[in-house]
Amino acid sequence: MSKRLDRRNFLAQAGTAAATSTLFTANSYARIAGANNRIQMAIIGAGGRGNSVMRSFLSFKDDVEFIAVSDVYEPRQNSTLKACREGSKATVDYRPILDNKEVVAVLNATPDHWHGPVLMDAVKAGKDVYTEKPFSLTIEQGAQMVKAVRATKQIVQVGMQRRSSDAVRGAKKLIDEGMLGDIVIARAQWYWSRKPMSLNPKLEGALDWERFQQNARKKHPLDAKRFLNWRNFIDYNGGHMTDQGTHLMDVIQWFCNNGKPPVSAVCQGAVMKHKGGDAPDTFSAVYEYPSFMATWTLCYSNSYHNGWQIILQGSKATMELDDDGYRVYPEPWESTNKIPTPLHEFKGGIPTEPHVRNFLDCVRSRQEPNAPVEVGHNAVSAPHLANLSMWQKRRVTLSDDGTTTAKL
């Protein structure tokens, strides 16, 4: 397929591919229990993150293979097909993939405004799903997604890989054993020095812009900048607040609040780096929990600590958790100029592969995965509350039933 196909021809050929994809027979489904014993998957949303997670799946080459691709952008279809089983097909519309009985499970790596529709359609079609975070576009949608999944028997893993990390799970064990004492404040932070967003990027192939915009908060004329940098625009997601905050606030809630979201949030933020977008790339949120306070701060203009870090400060000790592992320091901290010897230390990062492995195992066993839908929903509730506070310029409280409404 030419990289310069006009949109009409691209959609026509994509329609042909969709029709062809339904030719797989029910007999092929038996491969999951057949000689090669591979779980056959499709990827919906084949961008950078989707391909990264797909590579993690393919590291278990004896357990999984990809047989179909769906994406609205032609170049991503073509490049992703190269990693799929020979003869695999690509479509613009994901629904033919869900009709394909050979597909056992789906990797949902779409932009955030498509997470909910794809997940709900997939489980209704009888597919297991590994869905990327953040779980939902809004708190209300998240509650709807949980209900839709629990109305089925499908396995759903939310792509929050810290839930399967030896480092994070080991750190939680220490906290459960009381090493930190009573935690009074938890601090989540993420610092990167990123390049400014390109204001005039070029598309390299056909794009179904209208399909991409479905489910968006607002619709706009074709804009390559919006498509290629969608995370910088709140029409399509919760911005960097939910993108990174889902990971970090989940750990804090898992460790300190039985996985439950906060009571309320206040937040302020601004666009400092990605000029031309409207999703703040510099912000600080403060959360109220029943027994402690928490903060969530991000800055994409400065690389202090260069990455993410969670700091939990308790009456007996303090824990730092980051990509290098975790360290526990005694309380009180006696000197301002010298780091004390850790009471406990673990070195290790946060790979995606254990989380993928857990999902594949659960597809076979039908056991609950490490990050089920309730975890995904609760994890993103805190960032959603902070966004509401920032946009509405007020303190926002989570309702008793776990939902609140964003009026943009």
LOFI-202799 format. One line per field, with one value per residue (C-alpha): chain; x, y, z. Coordinates in pm, whole numbers. Example, Ala and Ser with C-alpha at 12.3 -4.5 7.8 and 13.67 -1.06 7.14 Angstrom:
chaine = A; A $
X = 1230; 1367 $
Y = -450; -106 $
Z = 780; 714 $
END
This chain:
chaine = A; A; A; A; A; A; A; A; A; A; A; A; A; A; A; A; A; A; A; A; A; A; A; A; A; A; A; A; A; A; A; A; A; A; A; A; A; A; A; A; A; A; A; A; A; A; A; A; A; A; A; A; A; A; A; A; A; A; A; A; A; A; A; A; A; A; A; A; A; A; A; A; A; A; A; A; A; A; A; A; A; A; A; A; A; A; A; A; A; A; A; A; A; A; A; A; A; A; A; A; A; A; A; A; A; A; A; A; A; A; A; A; A; A; A; A; A; A; A; A; A; A; A; A; A; A; A; A; A; A; A; A; A; A; A; A; A; A; A; A; A; A; A; A; A; A; A; A; A; A; A; A; A; A; A; A; A; A; A; A; A; A; A; A; A; A; A; A; A; A; A; A; A; A; A; A; A; A; A; A; A; A; A; A; A; A; A; A; A; A; A; A; A; A; A; A; A; A; A; A; A; A; A; A; A; A; A; A; A; A; A; A; A; A; A; A; A; A; A; A; A; A; A; A; A; A; A; A; A; A; A; A; A; A; A; A; A; A; A; A; A; A; A; A; A; A; A; A; A; A; A; A; A; A; A; A; A; A; A; A; A; A; A; A; A; A; A; A; A; A; A; A; A; A; A; A; A; A; A; A; A; A; A; A; A; A; A; A; A; A; A; A; A; A; A; A; A; A; A; A; A; A; A; A; A; A; A; A; A; A; A; A; A; A; A; A; A; A; A; A; A; A; A; A; A; A; A; A; A; A; A; A; A; A; A; A; A; A; A; A; A; A; A; A; A; A; A; A; A; A; A; A; A; A; A; A; A; A; A; A; A; A; A; A; A; A; A; A; A; A; A; A; A; A; A; A; A; A; A; A; A; A; A; A; A; A; A; A; A; A; A; A; A; A; A; A; A; A; A; A; A; A; A; A; A; A; A; A $
X = 0; 149; 235; 66; -273; -553; -806; -1084; -864; -723; -1068; -1175; -872; -920; -1277; -1150; -907; -1192; -1396; -1098; -1030; -1365; -1255; -1064; -1262; -1372; -1139; -844; -955; -848; -486; -507; -516; -342; 8; 169; -45; -17; -277; -375; -414; -495; -366; -608; -415; -70; 116; 439; 309; 107; 410; 621; 372; 332; 708; 673; 405; 619; 905; 692; 704; 597; 284; 141; 121; -51; -278; -457; -399; -641; -533; -665; -320; -185; 190; 125; -77; 204; 487; 296; 196; 565; 561; 244; 193; 234; -92; -228; -459; -499; -821; -922; -1239; -1167; -1504; -1409; -1131; -1389; -1597; -1295; -1331; -962; -877; -873; -748; -696; -426; -613; -351; -572; -568; -756; -1086; -1113; -1018; -1374; -1555; -1293; -1284; -1661; -1708; -1428; -1558; -1910; -1765; -1608; -1247; -1002; -832; -502; -603; -355; -387; -530; -838; -1102; -1161; -1379; -1474; -1829; -1709; -1479; -1772; -1959; -1658; -1625; -1994; -1966; -1665; -1819; -2129; -1902; -1654; -1367; -1016; -909; -567; -510; -159; -27; 293; 394; 128; 345; 686; 901; 1030; 688; 540; 840; 802; 436; 526; 754; 481; 227; 474; 478; 835; 734; 491; 195; 232; 142; 230; 294; 461; 446; 664; 774; 1044; 1157; 1316; 1125; 1152; 877; 593; 635; 375; 392; 439; 365; 153; 334; 31; -345; -537; -905; -932; -1308; -1284; -1001; -1219; -1516; -1568; -1354; -1477; -1472; -1412; -1174; -1067; -788; -479; -162; -38; -340; -320; 52; 61; -285; -171; -113; -484; -758; -1014; -864; -739; -668; -328; -7; -206; -376; -102; 165; -49; -241; 77; 197; -130; -220; 93; 18; -343; -243; 13; -175; -553; -651; -648; -926; -929; -903; -1178; -1094; -836; -708; -470; -309; -110; 5; 150; 519; 687; 437; 321; 27; -135; -385; -293; -73; 280; 360; 124; 90; -209; -288; -510; -705; -721; -883; -553; -285; -219; -66; 80; 131; 373; 494; 729; 840; 1081; 1340; 1505; 1558; 1572; 1502; 1194; 938; 966; 730; 827; 632; 703; 601; 645; 923; 1091; 1076; 1065; 1182; 1060; 1174; 1312; 1621; 1414; 1344; 1528; 1406; 1567; 1535; 1341; 1457; 1685; 1973; 2172; 2069; 2387; 2439; 2212; 2179; 2247; 1925; 1752; 1642; 1720; 1614; 1759; 1542; 1328; 968; 962; 640; 707; 596; 263; 216; 313; 50; -218; -125; -130; -474; -610; -533; -625; -923; -789; -807; -504; -286; -451; -822; -1073; -1151; -782; -767; -1080; -970; -617; -724; -992; -734; -584; -936; -1027; -713; -799; -1149; -1005; -757; -1014; -1289; -1050; -1197; -1169; -1339; -1483; -1551; -1916; -2023; -2088; -1744; -1849; -1838; -1908; -1666; -1830; -1577 $
Y = 0; 334; 586; 853; 694; 948; 911; 768; 488; 423; 375; 157; -69; -72; -186; -469; -569; -564; -797; -1025; -1044; -1217; -1511; -1668; -1974; -2089; -2388; -2150; -2055; -2400; -2286; -2157; -2523; -2658; -2761; -2418; -2326; -1954; -1702; -1512; -1139; -819; -470; -176; 151; 92; 405; 430; 295; 25; -105; -92; -306; -534; -599; -696; -947; -1083; -1146; -1450; -1583; -1934; -1803; -1531; -1407; -1106; -1172; -839; -463; -173; 189; 505; 597; 404; 420; 264; -14; -98; -91; -291; -564; -650; -789; -992; -1345; -1384; -1310; -1081; -799; -434; -237; 119; 12; -218; -392; -658; -762; -818; -1026; -1243; -1562; -1640; -1339; -1447; -1126; -761; -509; -177; 97; 365; 729; 781; 894; 551; 338; 306; 228; -26; -204; -226; -342; -599; -769; -770; -956; -1215; -1095; -1070; -730; -578; -211; 70; 328; 567; 349; 607; 954; 1055; 915; 857; 663; 456; 342; 248; 50; -145; -237; -344; -568; -729; -816; -1057; -1332; -1168; -1116; -749; -626; -250; -158; -43; -247; -141; -383; -670; -525; -709; -374; -224; -541; -575; -214; -271; -570; -353; -95; -363; -484; -134; -32; 332; 363; 596; 761; 1129; 1255; 1089; 1277; 1175; 1362; 1335; 1558; 1545; 1806; 1752; 1912; 2160; 2025; 2066; 2313; 2206; 1828; 1643; 1335; 1058; 869; 851; 926; 878; 1198; 1177; 833; 948; 1236; 1019; 1029; 1345; 1621; 1866; 1821; 2023; 2047; 1811; 1904; 1693; 1863; 1745; 1391; 1336; 1509; 1423; 1397; 1773; 1838; 1772; 1699; 1350; 1266; 1388; 1518; 1448; 1459; 1124; 981; 969; 1029; 704; 506; 701; 772; 405; 307; 561; 444; 76; 127; 370; 363; 8; 114; 371; 723; 1049; 1249; 1571; 1751; 2101; 2176; 2449; 2413; 2572; 2500; 2583; 2358; 2233; 2572; 2539; 2267; 2307; 2018; 2160; 2019; 2180; 2136; 2049; 1876; 1824; 1535; 1474; 1112; 992; 946; 1130; 1397; 1349; 1567; 1503; 1734; 1721; 1943; 1880; 2176; 2053; 1716; 1730; 1361; 1288; 1070; 962; 925; 846; 955; 817; 990; 808; 834; 570; 601; 740; 541; 657; 455; 512; 340; 232; 44; 163; 282; 319; 582; 608; 882; 1130; 1241; 1377; 1579; 1813; 1750; 1377; 1098; 837; 467; 299; 65; -140; -118; -296; -232; -297; -119; -140; -368; -426; -796; -933; -751; -896; -1240; -1211; -1126; -1419; -1656; -1528; -1568; -1937; -1985; -1741; -1604; -1235; -1037; -806; -487; -555; -290; -169; -92; 101; 297; 393; 478; 739; 891; 1101; 1254; 1311; 1501; 1715; 1799; 1903; 2124; 2282; 2343; 2466; 2659; 2516; 2230; 1919; 1645; 1290; 1198; 923; 683; 749; 973; 1344; 1544; 1748; 2031; 2152 $
Z = 0; -106; 161; -54; -104; -99; 180; -39; -173; 173; 320; 30; 71; 449; 393; 173; 447; 699; 484; 433; 807; 862; 645; 933; 1039; 1381; 1338; 1360; 1711; 1822; 1793; 2150; 2258; 1951; 1861; 1896; 2199; 2118; 2228; 1915; 1961; 1776; 1844; 1828; 1830; 1685; 1791; 1986; 2315; 2143; 1958; 2274; 2466; 2164; 2173; 2539; 2440; 2157; 2398; 2493; 2139; 2237; 2407; 2184; 1826; 1669; 1373; 1313; 1337; 1357; 1335; 1169; 1033; 734; 818; 1158; 1001; 762; 1018; 1280; 1034; 1000; 1354; 1299; 1174; 799; 620; 893; 791; 889; 921; 1001; 1183; 1478; 1473; 1212; 1451; 1724; 1481; 1401; 1605; 1566; 1783; 2148; 2310; 2220; 2309; 2342; 2300; 2146; 2256; 2582; 2428; 2263; 2568; 2693; 2365; 2252; 2590; 2623; 2265; 2303; 2618; 2474; 2174; 2405; 2385; 2674; 2684; 2792; 2798; 2833; 3106; 3195; 3228; 3131; 2992; 3291; 3630; 3509; 3208; 3429; 3644; 3326; 3200; 3525; 3509; 3144; 3209; 3519; 3316; 3122; 3211; 3022; 3160; 3158; 3265; 3291; 3174; 3511; 3525; 3875; 4001; 3871; 3966; 4222; 4346; 4407; 4553; 4785; 4896; 4976; 5193; 5406; 5450; 5541; 5804; 5956; 5870; 5802; 6093; 6033; 5690; 5711; 5363; 5026; 4742; 4375; 4126; 3762; 3611; 3249; 3024; 2699; 2358; 2267; 2059; 1684; 1559; 1192; 1173; 848; 799; 611; 485; 486; 805; 887; 1088; 1134; 1289; 1516; 1642; 1734; 2114; 2145; 2373; 2082; 1707; 1490; 1124; 1017; 1219; 1206; 1523; 1719; 1584; 1631; 1972; 2100; 2462; 2465; 2398; 2651; 2380; 2355; 2706; 3058; 2954; 3144; 3466; 3399; 3176; 3444; 3751; 3706; 3775; 4075; 4254; 4221; 4413; 4686; 4716; 4707; 4983; 5204; 5140; 5043; 4677; 4722; 4567; 4763; 4925; 4740; 4528; 4457; 4170; 3964; 3644; 3321; 2977; 3006; 2749; 2487; 2364; 2126; 2337; 2620; 2851; 3131; 3138; 3472; 3769; 4135; 4294; 4662; 4772; 5091; 5211; 5535; 5725; 5523; 5260; 4916; 4643; 4271; 4085; 3725; 3526; 3168; 3156; 3407; 3467; 3845; 3950; 3579; 3593; 3848; 4221; 4508; 4860; 5157; 5489; 5807; 6181; 6182; 5843; 5489; 5166; 4823; 4525; 4166; 3856; 4052; 4310; 4665; 4974; 5334; 5560; 5939; 6112; 6224; 5939; 6149; 5894; 5615; 5416; 5444; 5325; 5602; 5543; 5423; 5663; 5364; 4992; 4673; 4326; 4023; 3765; 3642; 3335; 3139; 3072; 3414; 3377; 3027; 3158; 3430; 3171; 2946; 3242; 3342; 2989; 3026; 3392; 3401; 3729; 3821; 3692; 3900; 3772; 3717; 3612; 3964; 4017; 3689; 3774; 4126; 4011; 3757; 3981; 4168; 3848; 3712; 4030; 3998; 3638; 3740; 4013; 3773; 3498; 3731; 3960; 4281; 4530; 4389; 4610; 4499; 4537; 4774; 4484; 4332; 4042; 3964; 3649; 3437; 3245; 2987 $
END
